[in-house]
Amino acid sequence: MITRRATHRPGPADRPVTAGGLLMADLVVGVGARPGVDAEEILTLIDAALRELDVPAGAVRLLATLAARRDEPGIAAAAAHHHWPVADYPPARLATVDVPHPGSAVQAALGIPSVAEAACLLPLTPDPAAPRPILLLPKRAGRRATIAVARHPPPPRGSGRQDRQLG
């Protein structure tokens, strides 16, 4: 399978934000997977993505996926390996996200254009004035899984915004 190269080239503004020398986890990894995917495949895709972006695993805030895959053993094990929470979204919510690389396979299987890109691009806060997530790494496909990575910029200082409850 041919994977597409990112048109966005990561630069200093795309690196994780630090506050007082502490890393702020502002990346969300979207994961699309077929049933039976193993954690090793997902972790291999994520590790390659983080190397390409030149960021540590600590820059990841959470994994995001389709609600029906939240408890998939491979996804749960990959998230547990790094102590990342998993956010899950119903297909109707994922379908609301305009993605740059819709997939025909996921469209045929689920009736939506994307899982990985859509899941990582869903805002973590309901505030429409919050900065929009930025797709840093378009979907990368393995044999049974697909991942994509987005940066979720922090809200402006003093906004008092709180993230919604994940899960």
Secondary structure, 3 states (H helix, E strand, C coil): CCCCCCCCCCCHHHCCCEECCEECCCEEEEEEECCCCCHHHHHHHHHHHHHHHCCCHHHEEEEEEEHHHCCCHHHHHHHHHHCCCEEEECHHHHCCCCCCCCCHHHHHHHCCCCCHHHHHHCCCCCCCCCCCCEEEEEEEECCCEEEEEEECCCCCCCCCCCCCCCC
